Amino acid sequence: MAGVASHLLPLDGFALTQTAAQRYGKEKLLARSVRPPDFETPVVLLDSYITPLEHFYVRSHLPVPAPLDAAAWTLKVGGEVNSPVSLSLDEIKKLPAVTVTMTLECAGNGRAFFEPSVAGIQWEKGAVGTARFTGARMADVLKRVGVKTTARNIEMHAADRPLGTMPAFVRQVPMAKAMHPDTLLAYDMNGQPIPPVHGFPLRAIVPGWEGAYSIKWLTTLNVLDKDSDSFWVATGYRYPTKRVAPGAAVDAKDMAPLVGLAVKSLITKPTAGAAFPAGKVAVGGFAWAGENDITKVDVSIDNGATWQAARLTGEQARYSWRRFEYEFAAGKPESVLILSRATDSRGNIQPAVSQWNPSGYLWNQYDSVRVEIKGA
């Protein structure tokens, strides 16, 4: 998720990073920015189906707002509705509760690997995680206020505030997605109240779409009869409608809003540079594809010359990643490049080369880990 400007750590960045990490309980994560906090999860910590809260990546476009008082907080719902309301958290919690297991991924995850490079937070592989979110359906709130037939989009506003000339972080979701029964106004994450850095007391959960739709510290749902003119809708989070040459400028008319996620896999074991004696080498990881299911993951140990099907194991849920496992026999001493590629339920196959785009979104080429076989 690209910011308006890049963020660099100062010379005393290590101490500042440690302080920020401790403040948010993210000591084991990599700081890509400290103000606002952007923390990436090392791949080695992504080897469980549900990502623990302390290991879940953090993406913030603006500074985390001052601690919000849940008792005084309200969600305002207005615009193209018959009966505007302000709802307390307790009132939202009285609505039927729904839990959705979802893989949340920053659209810019992998941006650091694009060539030529693009501006924005230089995420590598760890701006992704899977959690169980519990909350009320956004549709139940919208039905309560009586959405007019003119409604096209829901504009979402949050409690975080911009610095200087930065635009407020505002997103919109089309009516069809807002009314989907899996789109939530979430107050719990992994069975606990959502932590402040992840959006306490309420965040939108828009499953299967890139992470910026799941806006944190939600305060307002504004029903519109048109598209929002917010920077983050009109200009940000847009993707070329056709393939472009790396480094090329892209005209606005050739861009469209970015919505879903690309089919993708991530090898979580073994770790890069690991050394093994001759024998069996276990490979594992996760694959995901937004709103689509994962139907297959293939692994190659000969630089992509041949591919073998991995086993799909463990829990399966729509919008969440699927575990894959593979094992190969290592014999002579050599360097082995392990590749993985996923296929989704619409037949999309993870590509050998990601499509370059000026914002560095949706990096999804084959994942790779190189290991060394030391022989018997």
Phi, psi and omega per residue, in radians:
M1 nan 1.842 -3.031
A2 -1.237 2.426 3.023
G3 -1.598 3.073 3.107
V4 -1.242 -0.569 3.128
A5 -2.411 2.723 3.085
S6 -1.399 2.750 -3.099
H7 -2.134 2.251 -3.115
L8 -2.029 2.494 3.084
L9 -1.326 2.442 3.093
P10 -1.257 3.105 -3.089
L11 -1.057 -0.600 3.099
D12 -1.634 0.605 -3.017
G13 -1.071 -0.559 -3.093
F14 -1.092 -0.841 3.134
A15 -1.107 -0.736 3.132
L16 -1.114 -0.695 3.128
T17 -1.105 -0.799 -3.135
Q18 -1.068 -0.730 3.128
T19 -1.097 -0.783 3.133
A20 -1.117 -0.749 -3.131
A21 -1.083 -0.747 3.130
Q22 -1.146 -0.671 -3.141
R23 -1.001 -0.666 -3.065
Y24 -1.797 0.101 3.131
G25 1.222 0.572 -3.069
K26 -2.106 0.689 -3.018
E27 -1.023 -0.501 -3.055
K28 -1.601 0.018 -3.104
L29 -1.662 2.864 3.141
L30 -1.643 2.228 -3.128
A31 -1.478 2.044 3.021
R32 -1.644 -0.375 3.062
S33 -2.812 2.596 3.105
V34 -1.924 -0.404 3.074
R35 -2.506 1.721 0.048
P36 -1.325 2.843 -3.097
P37 -1.281 2.180 3.046
D38 -2.329 1.863 -3.045
F39 -2.081 2.277 -3.133
E40 -1.813 2.479 -3.131
T41 -1.524 2.169 3.021
P42 -1.025 2.456 -3.059
V43 -0.978 -0.610 -3.111
V44 -1.056 -0.384 3.137
L45 -1.617 0.107 -3.116
L46 -1.891 0.524 -3.051
D47 -1.699 0.241 3.067
S48 -2.060 2.624 -3.092
Y49 -1.047 -0.858 3.051
I50 -1.689 2.204 -3.129
T51 -1.432 2.103 3.110
P52 -1.005 2.620 -3.101
L53 -0.978 -0.690 -3.090
E54 -1.230 -0.261 3.129
H55 -1.848 -0.033 -3.060
F56 -1.364 2.275 -3.096
Y57 -1.046 2.800 3.138
V58 -2.213 2.252 2.999
R59 -2.216 2.157 3.113
S60 -2.359 2.248 3.085
H61 -1.440 -0.502 -3.085
L62 -2.277 2.853 3.126
P63 -0.998 2.548 3.086
V64 -1.059 2.273 -3.130
P65 -1.133 2.771 3.059
A66 -0.965 2.633 -3.107
P67 -0.828 2.242 -3.091
L68 -1.605 2.400 3.118
D69 -1.474 1.900 -3.088
A70 -1.037 -0.572 -3.110
A71 -1.226 -0.510 -3.111
A72 -1.699 -0.240 -3.083
W73 -1.209 2.541 3.025
T74 -2.428 2.705 3.009
L75 -1.871 2.061 3.125
K76 -1.608 2.312 3.138
V77 -2.200 2.067 -3.084
G78 -2.685 -2.780 -3.100
G79 1.594 -2.293 -3.091
E80 -1.377 1.127 -3.139
V81 -2.350 2.798 -3.139
N82 -1.446 -0.546 -3.052
S83 -2.424 1.481 3.122
P84 -0.997 2.537 -3.133
V85 -2.458 2.842 2.898
S86 -2.133 2.094 -3.054
L87 -1.891 2.369 3.034
S88 -1.395 2.886 3.106
L89 -1.088 -0.672 3.118
D90 -1.086 -0.673 3.122
E91 -1.158 -0.667 3.101
I92 -1.170 -0.644 -3.139
K93 -1.239 -0.290 3.081
K94 -1.372 -0.263 3.076
L95 -1.294 2.774 -3.141
P96 -0.949 2.281 -3.118
A97 -1.533 2.415 -3.135
V98 -2.278 2.459 3.073
T99 -2.015 2.264 3.104
V100 -2.149 2.226 3.026
T101 -1.581 2.158 -2.938
M102 -2.469 2.381 2.944
T103 -1.526 2.036 -3.127
L104 -1.768 2.162 -3.119
E105 -2.327 2.338 3.018
C106 -1.161 2.366 3.123
A107 -1.014 -0.486 -3.114
G108 -1.587 0.135 3.105
N109 -1.012 2.142 -3.076
G110 1.662 0.026 -3.090
R111 -0.973 -0.569 -3.086
A112 -1.089 -0.308 -3.057
F113 -1.613 -0.150 -3.120
F114 -1.244 2.473 3.043
E115 -2.282 2.224 -0.088
P116 -1.136 2.787 -3.082
S117 -1.177 2.731 3.112
V118 -2.201 2.765 -3.109
A119 -1.267 2.781 3.108
G120 2.107 3.066 3.112
I121 -1.021 2.249 -3.051
Q122 -1.542 1.187 3.070
W123 -1.125 2.529 2.992
E124 -1.788 -1.766 -3.064
K125 -1.943 -0.190 -2.896
G126 -1.810 0.337 3.057
A127 -1.578 1.031 -3.096
V128 -2.743 2.642 3.079
G129 -3.014 2.868 -3.134
T130 -2.141 2.302 -3.122
A131 -2.471 2.838 3.013
R132 -1.757 2.047 3.139
F133 -1.851 2.349 3.130
T134 -2.113 2.393 3.121
G135 -3.104 -2.945 3.085
A136 -1.577 2.668 3.050
R137 -1.206 2.345 3.037
M138 -1.021 -0.606 -3.141
A139 -1.059 -0.647 -3.124
D140 -1.141 -0.660 3.093
V141 -1.206 -0.739 -3.130
L142 -1.168 -0.625 3.086
K143 -1.146 -0.616 -3.129
R144 -1.101 -0.639 -3.088
V145 -1.551 -0.168 3.118
G146 1.269 1.358 -3.131
V147 -1.185 2.335 -3.136
K148 -1.315 2.779 -3.127
T149 -1.160 -0.288 3.128
T150 -1.377 -0.159 -3.027
A151 -1.168 2.357 3.102
R152 -2.131 -0.654 -3.049
N153 -2.470 2.710 3.006
I154 -1.893 2.034 3.089
E155 -1.562 2.248 -3.060
M156 -1.948 2.242 3.124
H157 -2.032 2.721 -3.056
A158 -2.307 3.007 -3.072
A159 -1.470 -0.235 3.128
D160 -1.239 2.613 -3.035
R161 -2.118 2.447 -3.075
P162 -1.278 2.764 3.055
L163 -1.758 2.369 3.072
G164 0.973 -2.174 -3.067
T165 -1.655 0.106 3.121
M166 -1.090 2.501 3.080
P167 -1.344 2.611 3.053
A168 -1.054 2.547 -3.116
F169 -1.444 1.845 -3.106
V170 -2.215 2.379 3.101
R171 -2.262 2.851 3.049
Q172 -2.306 2.645 3.071
V173 -2.256 2.336 -3.139
P174 -1.087 2.704 -3.079
M175 -0.965 -0.737 -3.083
A176 -1.054 -0.728 3.131
K177 -1.291 -0.644 3.114
A178 -1.090 -0.620 -3.096
M179 -1.525 -0.057 3.127
H180 -1.145 2.416 -3.064
P181 -1.121 -0.233 3.119
D182 -1.670 -0.079 3.095
T183 -1.457 2.165 -2.932
L184 -2.095 2.797 2.828
L185 -1.894 1.692 -2.904
A186 -1.664 2.427 3.083
Y187 -2.114 -0.213 3.099
D188 -2.133 2.569 3.103
M189 -2.378 2.064 -3.066
N190 0.960 0.705 3.047
G191 1.391 0.129 3.124
Q192 -2.236 2.751 3.020
P193 -0.944 2.392 -3.111
I194 -0.967 2.224 3.128
P195 -1.079 2.675 -3.125
P196 -0.913 -0.737 -3.081
V197 -1.229 -0.272 3.113
H198 -1.823 0.104 2.974
G199 2.106 0.230 3.124
F200 -0.920 2.396 0.129
P201 -1.655 -0.163 -3.067
L202 -2.610 2.380 3.023
R203 -2.359 2.646 3.016
A204 -1.290 2.528 3.015
I205 -2.191 1.957 -3.104
V206 -2.000 1.504 -2.933
P207 -1.177 2.469 3.097
G208 1.511 -0.180 3.121
W209 -1.833 2.823 -3.100
E210 -1.025 2.677 -2.891
G211 -1.029 -0.461 -3.068
A212 -1.143 -0.337 3.073
Y213 -1.213 -0.491 -3.099
S214 -1.473 1.200 -2.951
I215 -1.156 2.426 -3.093
K216 -1.618 2.839 3.087
W217 0.911 0.757 -3.035
L218 -1.069 2.303 3.136
T219 -2.181 -0.424 -3.006
T220 -2.533 2.375 2.910
L221 -1.999 1.972 -3.111
N222 -1.916 1.947 -3.079
V223 -1.419 2.161 -3.050
L224 -1.988 2.666 3.026
D225 -1.747 0.250 -3.104
K226 -2.674 -3.033 3.026
D227 -1.439 2.534 3.047
S228 -1.104 2.528 3.066
D229 -1.684 0.229 3.086
S230 -1.053 2.533 3.087
F231 -0.904 -0.743 -3.030
W232 -1.272 -0.195 3.072
V233 -1.825 -0.836 -3.059
A234 -1.316 -0.499 -3.044
T235 -2.168 -0.787 -3.099
G236 -1.402 2.852 3.076
Y237 0.936 0.860 3.077
R238 -2.135 2.656 -2.989
Y239 -2.327 2.488 -3.135
P240 -1.020 2.471 3.120
T241 -1.494 -0.073 3.076
K242 -2.529 2.818 3.116
R243 -1.146 2.446 3.135
V244 -2.234 2.716 3.107
A245 -1.237 2.451 3.095
P246 -0.925 2.249 3.140
G247 1.558 -0.087 -3.089
A248 -1.305 2.597 2.987
A249 -1.357 2.515 -3.105
V250 -2.120 2.177 3.136
D251 -1.197 2.541 -3.119
A252 -0.992 -0.594 -3.123
K253 -1.201 -0.260 3.122
D254 -1.770 0.372 3.138
M255 -2.163 2.622 3.090
A256 -2.402 2.737 3.126
P257 -1.003 2.403 3.073
L258 -1.420 2.291 -3.123
V259 -2.142 -1.439 -3.019
G260 -1.283 -3.126 3.114
L261 -1.811 2.737 3.115
A262 -1.530 2.638 3.068
V263 -1.108 2.373 -2.926
K264 -2.777 2.642 3.031
S265 -2.309 2.752 -3.115
L266 -2.458 2.102 3.071
I267 -1.442 2.058 -3.123
T268 -1.754 -0.301 3.004
K269 -2.653 2.491 -0.003
P270 -1.283 2.981 3.110
T271 -1.489 2.698 -3.138
A272 -1.020 2.320 3.104
G273 1.514 -0.034 3.141
A274 -1.114 2.595 3.137
A275 -2.037 2.454 -3.096
F276 -2.335 2.566 2.969
P277 -1.348 2.970 3.071
A278 -1.014 2.481 -3.119
G279 2.441 -2.783 -3.096
K280 -1.394 2.368 3.053
V281 -2.080 2.122 -3.114
A282 -1.574 2.334 3.101
V283 -2.066 2.397 3.100
G284 -2.597 2.811 3.113
G285 3.056 -2.848 -3.119
F286 -2.329 2.669 3.052
A287 -2.349 2.559 -3.114
W288 -2.624 2.857 -3.081
A289 -2.694 0.623 3.076
G290 1.154 -2.081 -3.120
E291 -1.363 -0.207 -3.108
N292 -1.687 2.695 3.100
D293 -1.505 2.712 3.012
I294 -1.528 2.203 -3.138
T295 -1.888 -0.308 -3.063
K296 -2.847 2.517 2.952
V297 -2.328 2.267 3.108
D298 -1.962 2.612 3.137
V299 -2.209 2.439 3.072
S300 -2.168 2.454 3.059
I301 -2.118 0.247 3.121
D302 -2.260 0.768 3.079
N303 1.087 0.492 3.076
G304 1.517 0.100 3.109
A305 -1.166 -0.702 3.066
T306 -2.362 2.731 -3.108
W307 -2.291 2.530 3.092
Q308 -2.208 2.501 -3.115
A309 -1.258 2.284 3.017
A310 -1.479 2.862 3.060
R311 -1.502 2.359 3.007
L312 -1.624 2.161 -2.999
T313 -2.314 2.994 2.992
G314 1.305 -2.878 -3.053
E315 -1.156 2.536 3.105
Q316 -2.271 2.237 3.109
A317 -2.615 2.520 3.095
R318 -1.037 2.490 3.138
Y319 1.364 -0.047 -3.081
S320 -2.062 2.792 -3.106
W321 -1.251 2.804 -3.128
R322 -2.092 2.369 3.130
R323 -1.272 2.418 2.986
F324 -2.228 2.616 -3.118
E325 -2.441 2.548 -3.116
Y326 -2.669 2.672 3.119
E327 -2.439 2.412 3.088
F328 -2.347 2.741 -3.133
A329 -1.623 2.137 3.109
A330 -1.745 2.279 -3.108
G331 -2.006 -1.633 -3.064
K332 -1.199 2.725 3.074
P333 -1.098 2.201 3.114
E334 -2.935 2.908 3.046
S335 -1.678 2.229 -3.062
V336 -2.059 2.201 3.040
L337 -1.689 2.002 3.120
I338 -1.601 2.186 3.121
L339 -2.019 2.578 3.030
S340 -2.317 2.520 3.056
R341 -2.485 2.462 -3.090
A342 -1.961 2.700 3.049
T343 -2.208 2.384 -3.130
D344 -1.837 3.122 -3.019
S345 -1.219 -0.175 3.039
R346 -1.739 0.114 3.118
G347 1.478 0.110 3.084
N348 -1.276 2.319 -3.118
I349 -2.011 2.353 3.095
Q350 -0.995 2.250 -3.021
P351 -1.484 2.835 3.057
A352 -1.241 -0.508 -3.122
V353 -2.350 2.229 3.111
S354 -1.246 2.604 3.118
Q355 -1.366 2.032 3.125
W356 -1.120 2.497 3.050
N357 -2.620 2.694 -2.944
P358 -1.175 -0.250 3.100
S359 -1.781 -0.094 3.129
G360 1.214 0.733 -3.135
Y361 -1.684 2.725 2.922
L362 1.017 0.722 2.994
W363 -1.082 2.123 -3.091
N364 -2.617 0.470 3.118
Q365 -1.270 2.936 -3.105
Y366 -0.687 2.365 2.992
D367 -1.415 2.693 -3.076
S368 -2.561 2.493 3.055
V369 -2.456 2.216 3.115
R370 -1.736 2.291 3.115
V371 -2.223 2.858 -3.118
E372 -2.017 2.270 3.053
I373 -1.741 2.134 -3.035
K374 -1.656 -0.059 -3.119
G375 1.525 -3.082 -3.058
A376 -1.166 nan nan
